[in-house]
Amino acid sequence: MTASTSNRKFAIVCDSSCDLPLSTLERAGVALVPLIVRMGHEQYRDCLDIDTPTFYREYTKHRGQINTYSPSEVDFLTVYQALAEQGCERIVSLHVSSQMRDVCEVARSAVSKVQGARVTVIDTHAASAEYALVFSRLVLDRNAGMDSYEAVERAQALSAASRMLMVPTADANPSNGIGHKRGGILGHMSKLQRRALGVRGLVKITPDGQAEEITTSSDTARLAGVLARTLSRYSAKVGPITYAEVYSGDPKVLQKLEKPLDTNEFESACAARLRANPSTCAQIGVGAVGIAYAPASLITAEEASSILQARPA
């Protein structure tokens, strides 16, 4: 589904917690307000000054010296005002769960200072690939010429119905950042427990956007089994599922999660495989994996893929 920019009735802004590369955001016509990644004494704008391969190379050298920060009010105001000066009278600013970071709070503080445009800040109650699915719904509807009110309503409906499960690494750092709330994307997981004997947790993002650990195991196959049963129960309620995968490090790790999904217990289709941005990698560790999923009735895999895996024209 495509449309010329003249059909677009509103502009979209997002932050880098959606785990989409800058190239995807540019092709979607979405403005980015990046999180900040600090490694040692150096500070980078997520996706702009540092990409994921570079983060991997620097990760081991700066282990224990990595932090992430939310964007500032000035960062948001600069982007909003630039869009307003380009003639955008309505802006929808879509962001990571307010239960994990204070990004929405900072964005809203900038809104009152914007001149020439009306800005609506949306809390996705999500992060990573789940955030990306909501993002794709909003972009699709904007491209179809939908007005901002209806498009926001549809994005919020998808946000309320979507879910995410993630398996961080054993040495993941839930407190790795400034502007985090309730431990960020990992909640209050026990760091000592995760490290002991390589124990890993299966973390779910709840409907209100909090992170909650639901089980732990040193056996990834067991965690994958719990994940598959969770999706099966979800599908029994909503019907066919659209899902998106996310990974940091080696994508082959995803194979352990994918195997239990090859079942006739429920119908599902993969929309995209995303590589986590540096700000997410800093929290979940290099080698983490996750799956976000939503009712196919609200967004099909084909629809989401057209945005999340778009190729240059």
C-alpha positions as CSV (number, residue, x, y, z in Angstrom):
1,M,0.0,0.0,0.0
2,T,1.6,3.2,-1.1
3,A,0.7,6.8,-1.7
4,S,2.4,10.0,-2.8
5,T,3.6,12.3,-0.1
6,S,0.8,14.8,-1.2
7,N,-1.8,12.4,0.2
8,R,-0.2,12.3,3.6
9,K,-2.3,14.2,6.1
10,F,0.2,14.0,9.0
11,A,3.9,13.5,9.7
12,I,5.3,10.7,12.0
13,V,8.1,10.9,14.5
14,C,9.5,7.9,16.4
15,D,12.5,7.1,18.7
16,S,15.1,4.4,18.1
17,S,13.5,1.9,20.5
18,C,11.5,0.5,17.6
19,D,14.7,-1.4,16.5
20,L,14.4,-0.3,12.8
21,P,17.4,0.9,10.9
22,L,17.7,4.5,9.7
23,S,17.3,3.3,6.1
24,T,13.9,1.8,6.9
25,L,12.7,5.0,8.7
26,E,13.9,7.2,5.8
27,R,12.0,5.0,3.2
28,A,8.9,5.2,5.4
29,G,9.2,9.0,5.6
30,V,9.4,9.0,9.4
31,A,11.5,11.4,11.4
32,L,13.8,10.0,14.1
33,V,14.5,11.3,17.6
34,P,17.3,8.9,18.6
35,L,18.2,7.6,22.1
36,I,21.7,8.3,23.2
37,V,24.3,5.5,23.7
38,R,27.3,6.2,25.9
39,M,30.3,3.8,25.6
40,G,33.2,4.7,27.9
41,H,33.8,8.4,27.4
42,E,32.1,8.6,24.0
43,Q,28.5,9.5,23.4
44,Y,26.5,8.6,20.2
45,R,23.1,9.2,18.8
46,D,21.5,5.8,18.3
47,C,21.3,4.8,14.5
48,L,22.8,8.2,13.5
49,D,26.3,8.2,15.0
50,I,26.6,4.4,15.7
51,D,25.1,1.4,14.0
52,T,24.6,-2.1,15.3
53,P,27.7,-3.7,13.7
54,T,29.9,-0.9,15.3
55,F,28.2,-1.4,18.6
56,Y,29.0,-5.2,18.5
57,R,32.7,-4.4,17.8
58,E,32.9,-2.0,20.8
59,Y,30.7,-4.0,23.2
60,T,33.3,-6.2,24.7
61,K,35.9,-3.4,25.0
62,H,33.4,-1.3,27.0
63,R,31.6,-3.9,29.0
64,G,30.4,-2.3,32.2
65,Q,30.8,1.2,30.7
66,I,27.7,1.3,28.5
67,N,24.7,3.4,29.3
68,T,21.7,4.7,27.3
69,Y,19.8,7.9,27.7
70,S,16.4,9.2,26.6
71,P,16.4,12.1,24.1
72,S,16.1,15.6,25.5
73,E,13.2,18.1,25.2
74,V,15.4,20.1,22.8
75,D,15.9,17.1,20.7
76,F,12.2,16.6,20.3
77,L,11.4,20.3,19.8
78,T,14.1,20.6,17.1
79,V,12.4,17.8,15.1
80,Y,8.9,18.9,15.7
81,Q,9.7,22.5,14.7
82,A,11.5,21.5,11.6
83,L,8.5,19.5,10.4
84,A,6.2,22.4,11.2
85,E,8.4,24.7,9.1
86,Q,8.1,22.2,6.2
87,G,4.3,22.7,6.3
88,C,3.3,19.7,8.5
89,E,0.3,20.9,10.5
90,R,-0.3,17.6,12.3
91,I,2.4,15.4,13.7
92,V,2.0,12.0,15.4
93,S,4.9,11.1,17.7
94,L,5.0,7.4,18.4
95,H,7.2,6.1,21.3
96,V,8.4,3.3,23.5
97,S,6.4,2.3,26.6
98,S,6.2,5.0,29.3
99,Q,6.6,2.1,31.8
100,M,10.1,1.5,30.5
101,R,11.4,5.0,29.6
102,D,10.5,8.6,30.1
103,V,10.6,9.3,26.3
104,C,6.8,10.0,26.1
105,E,7.1,12.4,29.1
106,V,9.9,14.3,27.5
107,A,8.2,14.5,24.2
108,R,5.0,15.8,25.8
109,S,7.0,18.5,27.5
110,A,8.2,19.7,24.2
111,V,4.8,19.8,22.5
112,S,3.6,23.0,24.2
113,K,6.6,24.9,22.7
114,V,5.9,23.9,19.1
115,Q,4.6,26.6,16.8
116,G,2.7,26.0,13.6
117,A,1.8,22.3,14.2
118,R,-0.4,20.2,16.4
119,V,1.5,17.2,17.9
120,T,-0.1,14.1,19.3
121,V,2.2,11.9,21.5
122,I,1.3,8.2,21.5
123,D,2.5,5.7,24.1
124,T,2.8,2.4,22.3
125,H,3.0,0.4,25.6
126,A,5.7,-1.5,23.7
127,A,9.3,-1.8,22.7
128,S,11.5,-3.3,20.0
129,A,9.7,-5.5,17.4
130,E,6.3,-4.9,19.1
131,Y,6.8,-1.2,18.8
132,A,7.8,-1.8,15.1
133,L,4.5,-3.6,14.4
134,V,2.5,-0.6,15.7
135,F,4.8,1.7,13.7
136,S,4.0,-0.1,10.5
137,R,0.2,0.1,11.1
138,L,0.5,3.9,11.5
139,V,2.7,4.4,8.5
140,L,0.4,2.2,6.3
141,D,-2.6,4.2,7.3
142,R,-0.9,7.5,6.8
143,N,0.2,6.4,3.3
144,A,-3.3,5.4,2.5
145,G,-4.4,9.0,3.1
146,M,-6.1,8.4,6.5
147,D,-6.5,11.4,8.8
148,S,-4.4,11.4,12.0
149,Y,-7.4,10.8,14.3
150,E,-8.4,7.5,12.7
151,A,-4.8,6.4,12.1
152,V,-4.0,7.0,15.8
153,E,-7.1,5.0,16.9
154,R,-6.1,2.1,14.7
155,A,-2.5,2.2,16.0
156,Q,-3.7,2.2,19.6
157,A,-6.0,-0.7,18.9
158,L,-3.1,-2.7,17.6
159,S,-0.9,-1.6,20.5
160,A,-3.6,-2.9,23.0
161,A,-3.8,-6.3,21.3
162,S,-0.1,-6.9,20.6
163,R,2.3,-8.8,22.8
164,M,6.0,-9.5,23.0
165,L,8.3,-12.2,24.5
166,M,12.0,-11.9,24.8
167,V,15.0,-14.0,25.9
168,P,17.8,-11.7,27.0
169,T,21.4,-12.9,27.5
170,A,22.5,-14.2,30.9
171,D,24.6,-11.1,31.5
172,A,21.9,-8.6,30.3
173,N,21.8,-5.4,32.3
174,P,18.2,-4.2,33.2
175,S,19.4,-0.9,34.7
176,N,21.7,0.0,31.7
177,G,20.3,3.5,31.1
178,I,19.1,6.9,32.3
179,G,15.4,7.6,31.8
180,H,14.5,4.0,32.4
181,K,11.5,3.1,34.5
182,R,11.0,-0.1,36.4
183,G,14.2,-1.6,35.0
184,G,13.4,-0.7,31.3
185,I,12.8,-3.5,28.8
186,L,13.9,-6.2,31.3
187,G,11.9,-5.2,34.4
188,H,13.3,-6.2,37.7
189,M,15.1,-9.4,36.7
190,S,17.8,-10.6,39.0
191,K,21.2,-10.0,37.4
192,L,22.9,-12.5,39.7
193,Q,20.3,-15.2,39.0
194,R,20.7,-14.7,35.2
195,R,24.5,-15.0,35.4
196,A,24.5,-18.0,37.7
197,L,25.0,-21.1,35.6
198,G,23.9,-19.3,32.4
199,V,20.3,-19.0,33.5
200,R,18.2,-17.0,31.0
201,G,14.7,-15.6,31.5
202,L,11.6,-15.4,29.3
203,V,10.3,-11.8,29.6
204,K,6.9,-10.7,28.5
205,I,5.8,-7.1,27.9
206,T,2.4,-6.8,29.5
207,P,-0.5,-4.9,27.9
208,D,0.2,-1.8,29.9
209,G,3.8,-1.8,28.7
210,Q,5.7,-3.2,31.7
211,A,8.3,-5.9,31.5
212,E,7.7,-9.1,33.5
213,E,9.8,-12.2,33.8
214,I,7.6,-15.3,33.5
215,T,10.1,-18.2,33.7
216,T,13.8,-19.0,33.8
217,S,15.9,-21.8,32.5
218,S,19.4,-22.7,31.4
219,D,17.8,-24.6,28.5
220,T,16.8,-22.3,25.7
221,A,14.7,-25.1,24.1
222,R,12.5,-25.1,27.2
223,L,12.1,-21.4,27.0
224,A,11.1,-21.8,23.3
225,G,8.5,-24.3,24.3
226,V,7.0,-22.0,26.8
227,L,7.0,-19.2,24.2
228,A,5.2,-21.5,21.6
229,R,2.5,-22.5,24.2
230,T,2.0,-18.8,25.0
231,L,1.4,-18.0,21.4
232,S,-0.9,-20.9,21.0
233,R,-3.1,-19.7,23.8
234,Y,-3.1,-16.2,22.4
235,S,-4.1,-17.5,18.9
236,A,-6.9,-19.5,20.4
237,K,-8.4,-16.1,21.5
238,V,-7.6,-13.9,18.5
239,G,-7.2,-16.2,15.5
240,P,-4.2,-16.1,13.1
241,I,-1.1,-14.3,14.2
242,T,1.3,-11.9,12.6
243,Y,4.7,-11.9,14.2
244,A,8.1,-10.1,13.9
245,E,11.4,-11.5,15.3
246,V,14.2,-9.5,16.8
247,Y,17.8,-10.5,17.6
248,S,21.1,-9.1,18.7
249,G,24.3,-10.8,17.8
250,D,24.1,-14.0,15.8
251,P,20.7,-14.4,14.0
252,K,21.1,-18.2,14.2
253,V,20.0,-18.1,17.8
254,L,16.5,-17.3,16.5
255,Q,16.3,-20.9,15.1
256,K,15.8,-22.2,18.6
257,L,12.7,-20.0,19.0
258,E,11.4,-20.7,15.5
259,K,11.4,-24.4,15.7
260,P,8.4,-24.7,18.1
261,L,6.5,-22.3,15.9
262,D,6.4,-24.8,13.1
263,T,3.2,-26.4,14.4
264,N,-0.4,-26.9,13.3
265,E,-1.7,-25.8,16.7
266,F,-2.1,-22.2,15.4
267,E,-1.8,-20.2,12.2
268,S,1.0,-17.6,12.1
269,A,3.1,-15.7,9.5
270,C,6.4,-13.8,10.0
271,A,6.4,-10.2,8.9
272,A,10.1,-9.3,9.5
273,R,13.3,-10.3,11.2
274,L,14.8,-7.2,12.9
275,R,18.3,-6.6,14.2
276,A,18.1,-4.7,17.5
277,N,19.5,-1.2,17.5
278,P,22.4,-0.3,19.8
279,S,20.2,1.2,22.6
280,T,18.3,-2.1,22.8
281,C,21.4,-4.3,22.6
282,A,22.9,-2.3,25.5
283,Q,20.0,-3.6,27.7
284,I,19.2,-7.1,26.5
285,G,22.8,-8.1,25.7
286,V,24.4,-9.4,22.5
287,G,22.9,-12.8,21.8
288,A,19.3,-12.0,22.9
289,V,16.2,-12.9,20.8
290,G,12.5,-12.0,20.9
291,I,9.2,-12.4,19.1
292,A,6.4,-9.7,18.9
293,Y,3.0,-10.8,17.8
294,A,-0.4,-9.4,17.1
295,P,-3.8,-10.5,15.6
296,A,-3.5,-10.8,11.8
297,S,-7.0,-9.2,11.7
298,L,-5.4,-5.9,12.8
299,I,-2.3,-6.2,10.6
300,T,-1.3,-8.9,8.2
301,A,2.3,-10.1,7.8
302,E,2.2,-8.8,4.2
303,E,1.2,-5.4,5.3
304,A,3.8,-5.1,8.1
305,S,6.5,-6.6,5.8
306,S,5.9,-3.9,3.2
307,I,7.0,-1.3,5.7
308,L,9.5,-3.2,7.9
309,Q,11.4,-5.0,5.1
310,A,10.9,-2.4,2.3
311,R,13.7,-2.3,-0.2
312,P,15.1,0.8,-1.9
313,A,13.0,1.8,-5.0
